[in-house]
Amino acid sequence: MNITIIGYGKMGKEVEKMAIARGHKVILRIDRDNTDDFDSELFGKSDVAVEFTTPDTAFENISRCINKGIPVVSGTTGWTDRLPIIKDLVKSKEGSFIYASNFSIGVNILFNLSKRLAGIMNGLPGYDVKLEEIHHIMKKDAPSGTAISLAEDIISECGRFKSWHPDEPSAKDRIGIKSLRKGQVTGTHRIEWNSDIDTIILEHKAHNRQGLALGAVFAAEFIHERQGVFTMTDLLGF
């Protein structure tokens, strides 16, 4: 495939390495200084675009890809209040799009396990839940998109929880998410179910960005000849 990378920071560079290692060609890199390249002939030759930018720019970047007929993979978090608009645009343009708050295969296994456990806990009111996420000091959004996804999955499966709140303790019907920013931590997510007699813990620690990059390239391979809006659940077959 011919791939365009949108956002050439640390994640974009990891995606580039992984894409080349899997036999693909990176034909264009679009960053803040060359956004005019969205209108270039070279961009039009892309089989797929992979977008890791910022919450302020993601919506426009994704929209431009879809309007140009380029399938797009996005791993940018903090903008998804506008996701329904993108879904409508994909439908109207007969495009292809996949978004994930985290493309790591391991994290998506965590999503699956956490959702199943939350369903079990729906019948065990003696357990309360709390979430914690730790990332590097440069991460701009908090809580992380991954932590929000975990909380929303728990709410969907465990009816006694109605909402989540950042940096507050969990309450009877509320999930608290604690966010910490430390050094160069790639990403740690921890779910604790606590009762008076025991604690059950699910935890994922990313050692580097390679897992995120590999998942994003898998996603690009998955959507480039498909039409519609997809998730990592579609890709992994959970």
matplotlib code that plots the C-alpha trace (Angstrom):
import matplotlib.pyplot as plt

x = [0.0, 0.9, 0.5, 0.3, 1.2, -0.6, 1.2, 4.9, 5.7, 6.8, 3.8, 3.9, 7.5, 6.8, 3.9, 6.3, 8.9, 6.2, 4.6, 7.9, 8.8, 5.5, 6.3, 4.3, 5.5, 5.2, 4.7, 3.8, 4.2, 1.9, 2.6, 1.7, 4.1, 2.9, -0.9, -1.2, -0.1, -3.7, -4.4, -1.3, -1.4, 0.8, -1.8, -4.4, -2.3, -2.6, -4.2, -4.8, -3.9, -2.9, -3.6, -2.0, -2.2, -4.0, -7.5, -7.7, -6.8, -8.0, -11.5, -10.4, -7.6, -10.0, -12.7, -10.2, -9.2, -12.8, -13.7, -10.7, -11.8, -8.8, -9.5, -8.3, -7.1, -7.2, -5.7, -6.0, -8.1, -9.9, -12.1, -14.7, -17.7, -17.7, -17.4, -21.1, -20.4, -17.5, -19.7, -22.3, -19.6, -18.2, -21.7, -22.4, -19.1, -19.1, -15.7, -13.7, -12.7, -11.5, -11.0, -9.6, -8.7, -5.8, -4.7, -2.5, -3.6, -2.9, -5.1, -7.9, -7.7, -7.9, -11.1, -12.6, -11.7, -12.8, -16.2, -16.8, -15.8, -18.1, -21.0, -20.2, -19.9, -23.4, -24.7, -22.2, -23.0, -20.4, -17.6, -16.8, -14.5, -11.8, -9.6, -6.1, -4.1, -0.5, 1.2, 4.2, 4.2, 3.6, 0.2, -2.3, -5.7, -6.7, -8.2, -6.7, -9.1, -8.3, -9.4, -12.6, -13.3, -12.8, -15.1, -17.8, -17.6, -18.1, -21.1, -22.6, -22.3, -22.7, -26.0, -25.3, -22.8, -24.2, -21.2, -17.5, -15.6, -11.9, -9.7, -12.6, -13.0, -15.5, -19.0, -22.1, -23.1, -19.9, -16.6, -13.6, -10.7, -7.3, -4.8, -1.1, 1.6, 5.1, 8.3, 8.3, 5.7, 4.2, 0.9, -0.4, -4.1, -5.4, -8.9, -9.6, -12.7, -12.7, -14.8, -14.5, -12.9, -10.7, -9.5, -9.5, -7.1, -6.8, -3.7, -2.0, 1.5, 2.9, 6.6, 6.9, 4.9, 5.5, 2.3, 0.2, 2.0, 1.6, -2.2, -2.5, -0.8, -3.1, -6.0, -4.8, -4.4, -7.9, -9.8, -8.1, -10.3, -13.4, -16.2, -17.8, -17.0, -15.0, -13.6, -10.8, -13.5, -14.2, -10.5, -9.8, -13.1, -14.1]
y = [0.0, 3.6, 5.3, 8.9, 9.7, 12.7, 13.9, 13.2, 13.1, 10.2, 8.0, 9.0, 7.9, 4.6, 4.0, 4.7, 2.2, -0.5, 0.2, -0.2, -3.3, -4.8, -4.0, -0.8, 2.5, 5.8, 8.3, 11.4, 12.8, 15.7, 17.8, 21.3, 23.0, 21.3, 21.0, 22.3, 18.7, 17.6, 19.1, 17.6, 15.0, 12.7, 12.7, 11.5, 8.5, 7.3, 4.0, 4.9, 7.7, 7.1, 10.1, 10.8, 14.5, 16.6, 17.0, 20.5, 19.3, 15.7, 16.4, 18.6, 16.1, 13.2, 15.2, 16.1, 12.5, 11.3, 14.2, 13.2, 9.5, 8.3, 5.7, 6.9, 5.4, 7.8, 7.2, 10.8, 11.1, 14.1, 15.0, 12.3, 14.5, 15.1, 11.5, 11.2, 13.9, 11.9, 8.8, 10.7, 12.0, 8.5, 7.3, 10.1, 9.8, 6.0, 6.2, 4.1, 5.0, 3.3, 5.1, 3.6, 5.3, 2.7, 0.5, -1.8, -5.4, -5.9, -2.9, -4.2, -7.6, -5.6, -3.8, -7.2, -8.7, -5.6, -5.6, -9.2, -8.7, -5.7, -7.9, -10.4, -7.6, -6.4, -9.2, -8.7, -5.3, -5.9, -4.7, -1.1, -0.1, 2.5, 3.3, 4.7, 5.8, 6.9, 8.6, 10.7, 14.4, 15.5, 13.9, 16.7, 15.1, 13.6, 11.2, 9.2, 8.1, 4.5, 5.2, 6.8, 3.8, 1.5, 3.5, 3.7, -0.1, -0.7, 1.6, -0.2, -3.6, -2.8, -1.0, 0.5, 2.9, 5.9, 8.2, 8.6, 11.6, 12.7, 12.8, 12.0, 8.9, 6.4, 6.7, 4.5, 5.2, 6.9, 5.7, 7.7, 8.0, 9.0, 10.5, 10.7, 12.3, 11.0, 11.2, 9.2, 6.6, 5.2, 4.2, 2.2, 1.4, -0.3, -1.4, -2.4, -4.1, -3.9, -5.6, -5.9, -9.3, -9.1, -7.1, -8.1, -6.2, -5.9, -3.9, -3.2, -1.6, -0.5, -0.9, 1.3, 2.7, -0.3, -2.1, 1.1, 1.4, -2.2, -2.1, 1.1, -0.6, -3.6, -1.3, 0.4, -3.0, -3.9, -0.9, 0.1, -2.0, -1.9, 0.7, 2.0, 2.8, 0.2, -0.5, -2.7, -5.2, -5.6, -6.1, -8.5, -10.4, -10.2]
z = [0.0, -0.4, 3.0, 4.0, 7.6, 9.1, 12.2, 12.0, 15.7, 17.8, 16.9, 13.2, 13.1, 14.8, 12.3, 9.4, 10.7, 11.2, 7.8, 6.0, 8.0, 6.7, 3.1, 2.6, 1.2, 3.0, 0.1, 2.1, 5.6, 6.5, 9.6, 10.8, 8.3, 5.1, 5.4, 1.8, 0.8, 1.5, -2.0, -3.7, -6.4, -4.3, -1.5, -4.1, -4.8, -1.2, -0.5, 3.1, 5.6, 9.2, 11.5, 14.9, 15.6, 18.2, 19.5, 17.9, 14.4, 14.1, 12.9, 10.0, 9.1, 9.0, 7.1, 4.4, 3.9, 3.6, 1.2, -1.0, -1.0, 1.1, 3.7, 7.1, 10.4, 13.4, 16.8, 18.0, 21.2, 22.8, 19.7, 19.6, 20.5, 16.8, 15.8, 14.8, 12.1, 10.7, 10.6, 8.6, 6.3, 5.7, 4.8, 2.4, 0.7, 0.8, 2.5, 4.9, 8.5, 11.6, 15.0, 18.2, 21.4, 21.5, 18.6, 20.8, 20.4, 24.1, 25.1, 23.0, 24.7, 28.0, 26.7, 25.9, 29.3, 31.2, 29.5, 30.3, 33.9, 34.2, 33.0, 35.8, 38.4, 37.4, 39.6, 42.4, 44.0, 46.8, 44.4, 43.5, 40.7, 40.1, 37.2, 37.0, 33.9, 33.8, 30.8, 29.8, 30.8, 27.2, 26.8, 26.4, 27.2, 30.5, 31.2, 28.3, 25.6, 26.6, 30.2, 29.0, 26.7, 29.7, 31.8, 29.2, 28.6, 32.3, 32.4, 29.5, 31.1, 34.8, 35.3, 38.8, 37.3, 35.5, 34.8, 35.1, 36.5, 36.3, 39.4, 41.8, 44.0, 42.8, 44.4, 44.4, 40.8, 39.5, 38.3, 39.3, 36.9, 38.3, 35.8, 36.5, 34.2, 34.8, 32.9, 29.7, 30.6, 27.4, 29.0, 31.9, 32.5, 35.7, 36.6, 40.2, 41.5, 45.3, 47.9, 51.7, 51.2, 48.1, 45.1, 41.4, 39.1, 35.4, 34.2, 30.9, 30.7, 27.3, 27.2, 24.0, 21.1, 18.8, 19.8, 19.0, 15.6, 14.7, 15.5, 13.4, 10.4, 10.9, 10.8, 7.6, 6.0, 7.1, 5.8, 2.6, 0.4, 2.7, 2.9, 6.1, 9.7, 11.7, 15.1, 16.5, 17.4, 13.7, 13.0, 15.8, 15.6, 19.3]

ax = plt.figure().add_subplot(projection="3d")
ax.plot(x, y, z, "-o")
ax.set_aspect("equal")
plt.show()
